[in-house]
Amino acid sequence: MKIAPFLTTIVTFTAGGSALGQSRQIPAPPQMRPAIIFRATLHPITAPSIERGWVVFEGGRITDLGSGDPPDVPGAERFRAQGLHVYPGLIGTDTTLGLVETQSVRVTVDYTEFGRITPETRAVVAINPDSDLIPVARANGILTAMVMPRGGLVAGRSSTIRLDGWTWADMSIDPEAGLVIDWPRTDPPSRWRRRSQSEEEQKKKLKEDLEAIEHLFDDAEAYFRSRRSNPNQAADLRYEAMRDAISGNKPVFVRASARGQIESAVAWAVRRGLLIVIVGGEEAAEVIPLLRRHDVAVIVGGVHRLPRRRDDPYDSRYTLPATLHEAGIRFAIASGSSAAHERTLSHNAATAVAFGLPKERALEALTISAARIIGLGTTHGSIEVGKAATMIVTTGDPLQITTDTLLAFVDGRRIDLGNRHKSLYEKYREKYRQLGIITD
Amino acid sequence: MWLKRFSVLLVASGVGLSGPWEAGCLAQTAPVNGIRSAEVRAHAIVDATVVVAPGQEIPGATIVIRDGIIEAVGDDVAIPPDARIWSGEGLRVYPGLIDAALLIGADEPAAERGARHWNRRVHPEVRMAEEPGPDRSVREDLRKLGFTAAAVYPDSGVFRGSGVVIALADADEHLLSYRDRAAMAIGLDTSGSSTSGEYPVSAMGAVALVRQTLYDARWHADATRIWAAQPRGHEPPIRSAALEALASVIQGRQQTLFCVSDELSVLRAASISREFQLDAIILASGLEFRRLKEVAAAGHALIVPCRYPERPDVSSLSAADRVSLRQMMTWEQAPTNPRRLLAAGVTVALTTHRLEKRKDFPEALHRAILHGLSEDDALASLTTTPARLLGVADIMGTIEVGKVANLVTVEGTLFARKPKVRSTWVNGRRYEISRDPDVTFQGPGTLTTSSGAVLHVDVDTTKKRLRVYLPDGTKRKAKKVIVERDRVSAVLEGRLFDVEGYVRLQGVVTEGDIVGTGVMPDGGQFAFTITPGAPTPPTPEASKTQPPEASKTQPPPGATDPDQPAQIPARKTGPQAEAPTEPRPTEAEPPEAARDDPEADDEEQEQDQEAESEEIELPPEALPRPLGAYGLTEPPQPQTVAVIGATIWTAGAEGIITNGALLVADGTIAYVGPADGFEPPAEAIVIDGSGKHVTPGLIDCHSHTGISGGVNESTQAVTAEVRIGDVIDPDDINFYRQLAGGLTAANQLHGSANPIGGQNSVIKLKWARSAEEMVIDDAIGGIKFALGENVKRSQSRYPNSRMGVEAIIRDAFTAAGEYQARWQRYRSLDDEERALTRPPRRDLELDALVEILQGTRIVHCHSYRQDEILMLVRLAEEFGFTIGTFQHVLEGYKVADAIAAHGAGASTFSDWWAYKIEVMDAIPFNGALMNRVGVLVSFNSDSSELARRLNTEAAKAVRYGGLNPHDALKFVTINPATQLRIDHRTGSLMTGKDADFVIWSESPLSTYARCEQTWIEGARYFDLDDDRDRRQWAASERQRLVQKILKAAHDKPKDAEDAATPGGSRREHSPDEPEP
C-alpha cells in the first residue's frame, strides 16, 4: 500500500533528518537558496490540479509554478517527486498547540487565565516551541495553526503561528488574530443539571453572563472615546486588547454550539458591527438563514463527534460540513480534538467527504477557506505565486489515513518531520533487532 | 383530643368471628380520666349502590357493620335496631382501597446495637411493625382518596426491612396491623457519589451487595443450624441481626418487595429473584411499558405507581430540541402503562407511591382509565389484587360478610377526575371526607341595600362565588368570598357603589335569602339583602352606576327575560346524604335541583370544555423498542441472503476475495468464496455486491457503551464481585450509532478506578432486543483490572503507588488461593462430616478470583507503562494464570516480547497519547510493532464515538508501522474476537460462523468508506435505507407529539394543572361534628 519515495534527495533527507534517538526536532534555517519540486501532482487548491507539475520557491515564497518539464533554476535545490503530491500545508484552525503538553497535568496547561474576562491575554507568548506535540501534528501535514485561549467568557486573543521555529516569536504569524469569546450556554436548563443548579439559577447565570459581555463592550467603547479626548485617561489593557475587534479589523471568534447560542451571538455581533466567526457550530445547520444573511463563517469543531441529541441522525455531525457547503456558508474544518490529537485533522474532513461534502471543498476547508477565516487568506492556504512556500509532499490524498507526508516546507524551509513517536519507534525497533526478533 | 374519650366497648358479635377481629380486642387499655364517652359500633349504610367486588354491584343495598366487621350486605338485609343509620342514597360504596406500597422513613438501627451489618444500607432487621408508622397527615391524605389500608415499608436502603400492613385509622391506637411481617423491602440504592467512598456507588455494586448479602444469609443460616446441631467443636456463628432477619427470606418464608426506579431494574430484580428463588413482588416505576414484553415475561406481580412524566417543554425551538422523541413518547404513553401491563398478563396493584402530591392520584388514575384501563381493573388493582399480594385477602379487598369494614363511599364514581369521596370507613369507623353545605344560595339574585342600591348578582355559595353583573353585560367578581356553613362574607369593589375602595359584606343564608350588613370604605354601615331572582330591568334610579345605553346590550348570562318568572334557586336544608337519620332516612330533597341551573356561566362552560377534551387522542398502540427514535416494533429477523460480486475481507485464511460471494442462512455463514460458480439458493435475497466491500462485523474490545448506573464501583480497591452483566442498558442510542459504523460486538468493561474491578460482559449489538438477548452467552467470563495513575489516585484508600498496586493484587490472589483450598477441604469431606461442618462463606469476590486462577475467567487489564505491564505478567505467571488482554497497553511496544511470551493479547488505542503523564511515551506504531513481535493485537475505542469508526482506526496500523491492509483489519475483527474467546462464533467470515458482517461502500480502510449495512446472525440490524425511513418516522412522530404537547399546554396550562387537583375538603374534624 505504501508508495515508496523515489528520489535520492528524499531518501537522504529522511535518513538524516530523523536521526535515531533524537527526541527534539531542530528548527530549519531560513531558505537560503531557491528550490524546486517537480514531476509531482500539484494541488494549488485555488486552481485545478496539475499533473507533472512543478513549483519554484525562493526566499520563503512561491515564485513560479507550472506543468511539464521543470525550468532550470540556477542553484536550486531540486526535489523530484515522481508519483507524489504537493499540497499547501494544512491549517489547524482551532488548536491549543504549544499551550498544553499533558492534559491531566495542570502545570502544563496554559490556555486558561484566571477570571472570566481576560481579553488582555494572547496565546502566542505562551507557546512552547519545543512542545513534543507540535512535531506530531506536523508529521501529518499541519504546518500552520491558530492557537486559541479557552475558558471563561472572554478568554483572550488567538494567535496564528507557523509550526516551526526556535522561539514563539519566530513562529508567530499574527500574534493577535482575533478575540476569543466562549458564548454563554443558552440552552434551556436541563433537568439533569438542575441537581447542581436550579433552573432559576441557570437562567440568572445566563442573563448575567450575557450582560457581562454587553457591559464589557459598552465600557470599552466609552473608554476609547475618553482615551481619544482625555489625555489623563488611564490605560486599560483589557479594552486596548479589544480595539481591533471593536473596530472590525479583526474577527471575534465565538465558541458557540447550540442553536440558541449561535443565534444570540450572531445577533449580538451584527448589532455591534463586529466581524464574527462561529467556532464549534454543532447546530449551525439549524440556523442557516441567519448565517447566510450575515455571511458568518463557521469553524466546524470536529466531525468525529456524537450527535448532540438522541433523535439526531447518527451522521448528523458527519454531514454538517456538506450542509454548510450546500447552503453556501463559508467554513473551515477543525480537528475538534485536543492538541495531542490535532494530527487527526484531515481525517475529520475525510469523514465529511464520506457523508456528502465534495472532496475539493474538504481540502479547502483545511487550507484556503481556513486561511481566509483566520486572516491568512492572502499568504497561506494555497499554492500561488507570492504566497508563503508552506507546502507538503505526500504519498497521496492527505485525507486518507494511509497517506504519508514525506516532505514539508514552512516558508520555504524544509522542516524535520521526525517526532517523539518516530524516535521511540526507532528506539524499540532496535530493541527487537538486538533480540533478533526483527531484522529491518 | 377527641380520641382520648373512647371508652371500653362492650360487645357481642353476632357474626361469631374469632381471631384478632373479635370484638373487644380493640378496647382501649388506658384509664378514662373523666366522663366516659360511648361509641356506637353498629352501623347501617342504607340505600346505597354497593360495589362488593370489582364488577359486582348491588343497587339499593344495605351494609351492616358491627364492631369493625361487615355483618351483612345485600339488598334484603334487616337493619339491626341498634344500628346508626347512614343514608347511602346517591352514593356508591366500594371496598376500601389498599395502597400496596407506602414508603416512609425509618430509623436506621443504631450502630451501637451491635451485630449490625458492615454496610449501613443493609438493615433488614428493621421492622415497620415496630416503627411509629406514617404520619397522621399521610393517613388522612390517603383516606381522602378512599384508602383504608396500606403496606408500609422503609423508603431507603438496600435491605430495608420488613413491612407491615396497617389500617389507615386516625388514632394511633387504631393503627392496627393486619399483618405484622409483610414483605422484606429491597432497594438498589447507591451512595450516589464516589466522593463519599461508601459502597456501593454504582448500580452494579448495589446488585452485587444484594447478591452477596443473600449468600451470607444462607451461609449464616447454615452455620447457625449446624452449630445448633453440633455446638461442640464449633465456634458459635457470628452475631448478625441483619443476616438473622434474612433467614426467612432466603428460606422462602417471607416475600420480598424490590423497589426499583426504572423498567430495566424491574428485570434486574427479577433476575436476582430467579437466582435465589425469592418470592418477589416488585414496586415498579410506572415506565414498564417501555420494556413490556420482558417485564411481562419476568412474571412478577408489580405494584405500579401512577406518576407520569412532566409534560415536556417544547415551547421554543431550542427547548424542543432538547426533548427527545423518547421523552415525548414516554410522556404520551405513561398513562397506558397499567392497561398494557394488565393486558400482557401482569398482576398489577396500583399505588400512590412516587406521586409528588398524593391528592393527584384520582386524576392520574382517571388518565389511566381514559387510556384504556377498565374501571373494574382499576378497582381490582386497588382492592382485591393488593389484598392478595399482601396476604390479607381473607379479611379485606371486597365487601363481604366477615371482612373488615373498610369502605369508601362516593357520590358518582370513584374513577371520576375529581371523585366526590363522601366518607371513608376504616375498621367500621366512619371518617367524613366531604359533605354538601347545609344551606346554599345558588343562582341569580338581587342585592338590595338599605341605602337604596340595587345590584344584579349571581351567587353560588357552594363554589364560594359572588358576581355582580353590570348593565353592559360585563361582570365583576367579588374579591374574596368566604363561606362557613350558613355564613357568607364578600369584598366588592367600591365603584359598584360609586365609591373608591372596597365594600365589605357579611351575612347569613336564611330562609332562602342572604341577609347581612355591609361596610363602606369610609366605615359607614348599611343593611343588605340578596333575594333570589334577577331584578326587574333596572331603572337609572335603581342603580346609579348603570349607563343609560346599557339596556341595548346583550343580557349577561344569568339575566332573565323579564317575561319569564325569575328563577328561584333551590334551598337545601334537609338531611344530607349519609347524614344520620332516625329511624329510617327521610326522603331527601333531590340535591340536583340546586345545581340544575340551565344557564351555564363561563366557568361551567370551561368545565364542560374540559369534560369534552377528555375525549383524548389515544396514543399509538404499537411501541418501538427501545422507545423513541430508531426503535423497532419487531427486532430484525434472520434471513437467507447472498451478497454476490463484492470484495470480501474474510479476516481468515482466505484473505481478501475479490469478486466474492457470501451466503447466509439460519443466522450463520453457509458459503464464503469466489462468486464464480456460486449459485444462491432460490429463497435467498440477493444483494449485488459489485463495487462493495464486505468485512466481518467489527468488534470493540473495550467499550463502556450501554452500562446503567455507573461504570466504576470505585469505593473499594477490589470489587471483583460486581458485574456489568447486571446493568446492561439495551436502550443506549449509541448502540444504534455504532451499528451504523459496522460494529457488531463489544466487550463492556468496568472502569479503571480500582486495581481489581468488576466482571465484564461480551455482547452483540442486537438493537431492539433485550439485554439478555444481547449477551454472548458462550463467551468466557472476563474481569477488568487496572494499573497506574487511575487506581492510585484515591487518597482515601490503598493503593497510592504502583508498588501498592502490585501488593494488593498479590494479596487478593493469595486470599483467593486460600479460599479455594478451604472449599476443596470442605468438599472433600464425606456427607456425614459435611453435615456437621460449617461451610466456608461463599465470597463472590473471591469466587471471581478463583475463576481467574482456574483459567475460566480472563483478565482485561488497563495498563500503560511497561513496568506495570511486566509486573502483572510476572505476577500472573507466579500465580499460574495467563492474562487475557492488556488494555490500552500504550507502552506495550516496549515489552512486546514479554507480552508475546506470556501469551496475553494487547488491545490498544490506535494513536491516543499525551492526555496524562503515563501516556507520554505512547506511539501510534504500538499496534503494528507489537504485532510484529508476535502479540495478538486489537484496536479498541473506549469511546462511544470512536466505536463508530473502528475500520479507519485499523487503517492507522497501515499508516503507522506498515501493516498490510488485511492484517490491519484483523485488529478490529478476528483479533478482538480471539482475545474475547468468541472467535469460534464471530470475527471472520468462515462457513459455520455467525453471520456477522458489514457491507461498505468502498475499502473499509478508506476514510471515504460508508457502512451501508450491518448484519448480526443473519439479521439486518442497520441499513442506510431503513435508517432513512426511521428518521422520517421519528421526524413525523416528533411533529405529531410536539403538536399534541402544545395543544395540551394550551388546553391546560401548568398552573391550572397544579390548581386542578382533586381532593376532599380541608375541613378539620371538630368536636361538634358527628364523628365516631
Chai-1 contact restraints between the chains, C-beta under 6 A:
chainA,res_idxA,chainB,res_idxB,connection_type,confidence,min_distance_angstrom,max_distance_angstrom,comment,restraint_id
A,M1,B,V958,contact,1.0,0.0,6.0,A-B,restraint_1
A,M1,B,P965,contact,1.0,0.0,6.0,A-B,restraint_2
A,K2,B,G962,contact,1.0,0.0,6.0,A-B,restraint_3
A,T102,B,A914,contact,1.0,0.0,6.0,A-B,restraint_4
A,T102,B,I917,contact,1.0,0.0,6.0,A-B,restraint_5
A,Q103,B,Y915,contact,1.0,0.0,6.0,A-B,restraint_6
A,S104,B,K916,contact,1.0,0.0,6.0,A-B,restraint_7
A,P188,B,A319,contact,1.0,0.0,6.0,A-B,restraint_8
A,P188,B,R322,contact,1.0,0.0,6.0,A-B,restraint_9
A,R259,B,S318,contact,1.0,0.0,6.0,A-B,restraint_10
A,G260,B,S318,contact,1.0,0.0,6.0,A-B,restraint_11
A,L306,B,E945,contact,1.0,0.0,6.0,A-B,restraint_12
A,R310,B,S324,contact,1.0,0.0,6.0,A-B,restraint_13
A,R310,B,I733,contact,1.0,0.0,6.0,A-B,restraint_14
A,D311,B,S324,contact,1.0,0.0,6.0,A-B,restraint_15
A,D311,B,L325,contact,1.0,0.0,6.0,A-B,restraint_16
A,D311,B,A629,contact,1.0,0.0,6.0,A-B,restraint_17
A,D311,B,A1034,contact,1.0,0.0,6.0,A-B,restraint_18
A,P313,B,R1031,contact,1.0,0.0,6.0,A-B,restraint_19
A,Y314,B,R737,contact,1.0,0.0,6.0,A-B,restraint_20
A,Y314,B,A740,contact,1.0,0.0,6.0,A-B,restraint_21
A,A340,B,W913,contact,1.0,0.0,6.0,A-B,restraint_22
A,A340,B,A914,contact,1.0,0.0,6.0,A-B,restraint_23
A,H347,B,T1007,contact,1.0,0.0,6.0,A-B,restraint_24
A,A350,B,T1007,contact,1.0,0.0,6.0,A-B,restraint_25
A,V353,B,Y1008,contact,1.0,0.0,6.0,A-B,restraint_26
A,A354,B,Y1008,contact,1.0,0.0,6.0,A-B,restraint_27
A,A354,B,R1010,contact,1.0,0.0,6.0,A-B,restraint_28
A,L399,B,T1007,contact,1.0,0.0,6.0,A-B,restraint_29
A,Q400,B,T1007,contact,1.0,0.0,6.0,A-B,restraint_30
A,I401,B,T952,contact,1.0,0.0,6.0,A-B,restraint_31
A,I401,B,A955,contact,1.0,0.0,6.0,A-B,restraint_32
A,I401,B,K956,contact,1.0,0.0,6.0,A-B,restraint_33
A,I401,B,R959,contact,1.0,0.0,6.0,A-B,restraint_34
A,I401,B,T1007,contact,1.0,0.0,6.0,A-B,restraint_35
A,T402,B,A955,contact,1.0,0.0,6.0,A-B,restraint_36
A,T402,B,V958,contact,1.0,0.0,6.0,A-B,restraint_37
A,T402,B,R959,contact,1.0,0.0,6.0,A-B,restraint_38
A,H421,B,I923,contact,1.0,0.0,6.0,A-B,restraint_39
A,L424,B,D921,contact,1.0,0.0,6.0,A-B,restraint_40
A,L424,B,I923,contact,1.0,0.0,6.0,A-B,restraint_41
A,Y425,B,I923,contact,1.0,0.0,6.0,A-B,restraint_42
A,Y425,B,F925,contact,1.0,0.0,6.0,A-B,restraint_43
A,Y428,B,Y893,contact,1.0,0.0,6.0,A-B,restraint_44
A,Y428,B,K894,contact,1.0,0.0,6.0,A-B,restraint_45
A,Y432,B,V933,contact,1.0,0.0,6.0,A-B,restraint_46
A,I437,B,V933,contact,1.0,0.0,6.0,A-B,restraint_47
A,I438,B,R932,contact,1.0,0.0,6.0,A-B,restraint_48
